[in-house]
Amino acid sequence: MSSAAGTLVFPSVEWFQALQQLVNVDPEFRRLGSIDAAMGVKVGSRVFVVVFEAFECTEVSDGSQDDLDDLDFYLELSEADWRELVENTKANGGADRRHTLNTLDLTANDGLAQNATGDQLRGDIFFRVNESLQYFFDQAAKLETVFE
């Protein structure tokens, strides 16, 4: 879903695939350690599935509400809050302290990271791989993003 050469629409599979490509060639991402997690990202009614195995992001795809049951956790913000996060990341070359995944999880009423089945062990994976996930989302600073 590119609207112009080099410009990506958020939210879209292509936007998340661009992050995937950036981290998969980045030795710094690998240095953060192995990450095994199946994550969902909810943006309004849209669901994206992002899977990490070992030292790379192995899958990015469109998902559905039903897919959330099979994922370790999902991150859910309103469309406006996702936009604020992406714009903040671009403006600062990475999320500022108010916009990190950890801070957003601590300040959201129900938390940012959820597990659709209530499985706390799978939901806890978010906290164990948080640094790698933050690095993944911080790559958005390198993208030219427009919003739906």
C-alpha positions as CSV (number, residue, x, y, z in Angstrom):
1,M,0.0,0.0,0.0
2,S,2.5,2.6,-1.1
3,S,1.0,6.0,-1.9
4,A,4.2,7.3,-3.4
5,A,7.7,5.9,-4.0
6,G,9.2,5.2,-0.6
7,T,6.1,6.2,1.3
8,L,4.2,3.6,3.2
9,V,0.7,3.7,4.6
10,F,0.1,2.9,8.3
11,P,-1.5,0.6,9.1
12,S,-0.6,-1.9,6.3
13,V,1.2,-5.2,5.9
14,E,3.7,-3.4,3.7
15,W,4.5,-1.0,6.6
16,F,5.2,-3.9,9.0
17,Q,7.1,-5.7,6.2
18,A,9.4,-2.7,5.9
19,L,10.2,-2.9,9.6
20,Q,10.8,-6.7,9.1
21,Q,13.3,-6.0,6.4
22,L,15.1,-3.4,8.4
23,V,15.6,-5.5,11.5
24,N,16.5,-8.7,9.5
25,V,19.6,-7.0,8.1
26,D,20.5,-5.1,11.3
27,P,23.3,-6.7,13.4
28,E,22.2,-4.5,16.3
29,F,18.8,-6.4,16.4
30,R,20.6,-9.7,16.4
31,R,22.8,-8.5,19.3
32,L,19.7,-8.0,21.5
33,G,19.4,-11.8,21.5
34,S,17.0,-14.5,20.4
35,I,13.4,-13.6,20.3
36,D,10.7,-16.2,19.9
37,A,7.3,-14.6,19.9
38,A,4.0,-14.6,17.9
39,M,2.6,-11.1,18.3
40,G,-0.5,-9.4,17.1
41,V,-0.9,-5.7,16.5
42,K,-4.4,-4.3,16.7
43,V,-5.0,-0.9,15.0
44,G,-8.7,-0.2,15.2
45,S,-10.5,-3.2,13.7
46,R,-7.4,-4.4,11.8
47,V,-5.1,-7.1,13.1
48,F,-1.6,-7.8,11.9
49,V,0.4,-10.9,12.8
50,V,4.2,-10.5,13.4
51,V,6.3,-13.6,14.2
52,F,9.8,-13.6,15.5
53,E,12.0,-16.7,15.5
54,A,15.6,-16.8,16.8
55,F,17.3,-13.6,15.5
56,E,14.8,-12.4,12.9
57,C,11.2,-11.5,12.1
58,T,10.0,-14.4,10.0
59,E,6.4,-13.5,9.2
60,V,4.2,-10.4,8.8
61,S,0.7,-10.9,7.6
62,D,-2.9,-9.6,7.8
63,G,-4.8,-11.3,10.6
64,S,-8.2,-11.4,12.1
65,Q,-9.7,-11.2,15.6
66,D,-9.8,-15.0,15.6
67,D,-6.0,-15.2,15.1
68,L,-5.4,-13.4,18.5
69,D,-6.2,-16.7,20.3
70,D,-3.2,-18.4,18.7
71,L,-0.7,-15.6,19.4
72,D,1.4,-15.1,22.5
73,F,0.2,-11.6,23.0
74,Y,-1.1,-8.6,21.0
75,L,-0.6,-4.9,21.3
76,E,-3.7,-2.7,21.1
77,L,-4.0,1.0,20.9
78,S,-6.5,3.3,19.3
79,E,-5.8,4.4,15.7
80,A,-5.0,7.9,17.1
81,D,-2.6,6.5,19.7
82,W,-0.8,4.4,17.1
83,R,-0.5,7.4,14.9
84,E,0.9,9.4,17.8
85,L,3.4,6.6,18.6
86,V,4.6,6.4,14.9
87,E,4.8,10.2,14.5
88,N,6.7,10.5,17.9
89,T,9.1,7.8,16.8
90,K,9.8,9.5,13.5
91,A,10.3,12.9,15.2
92,N,12.7,11.6,17.8
93,G,14.6,8.9,15.8
94,G,13.0,6.4,18.2
95,A,10.2,6.5,20.8
96,D,10.7,9.1,23.5
97,R,10.1,7.9,27.1
98,R,6.4,8.6,27.0
99,H,6.0,6.5,23.9
100,T,8.0,3.3,24.6
101,L,6.0,0.1,24.6
102,N,6.9,-0.4,28.3
103,T,5.6,3.1,29.3
104,L,2.4,2.6,27.2
105,D,1.8,-0.7,28.8
106,L,2.2,0.8,32.3
107,T,0.0,3.8,31.6
108,A,-2.8,2.2,29.6
109,N,-5.9,1.2,31.8
110,D,-5.8,-2.4,30.7
111,G,-2.1,-2.4,29.6
112,L,-0.8,-2.3,26.0
113,A,0.0,-6.0,25.8
114,Q,-2.9,-8.4,26.0
115,N,-3.4,-12.2,25.7
116,A,-6.7,-13.2,24.1
117,T,-7.0,-16.4,26.1
118,G,-5.9,-15.1,29.5
119,D,-2.7,-17.2,29.4
120,Q,-0.3,-15.2,31.6
121,L,2.7,-17.3,30.6
122,R,2.3,-16.5,27.0
123,G,1.4,-12.9,27.7
124,D,4.5,-12.5,29.8
125,I,6.6,-13.1,26.7
126,F,6.0,-9.4,25.9
127,F,8.0,-8.4,28.9
128,R,10.8,-10.8,28.2
129,V,11.3,-9.6,24.6
130,N,10.4,-6.0,25.2
131,E,13.8,-4.6,24.2
132,S,13.7,-6.3,20.9
133,L,10.1,-5.3,20.2
134,Q,11.0,-1.7,21.0
135,Y,13.9,-1.9,18.6
136,F,11.5,-3.3,15.9
137,F,9.1,-0.4,16.3
138,D,11.8,2.2,16.6
139,Q,12.8,1.3,13.0
140,A,9.6,3.2,12.0
141,A,11.8,6.4,12.4
142,K,13.5,5.3,9.1
143,L,10.2,5.1,7.2
144,E,8.2,7.7,5.4
145,T,4.8,7.0,6.7
146,V,1.4,8.4,5.8
147,F,-1.8,7.5,7.6
148,E,-5.1,6.1,6.3
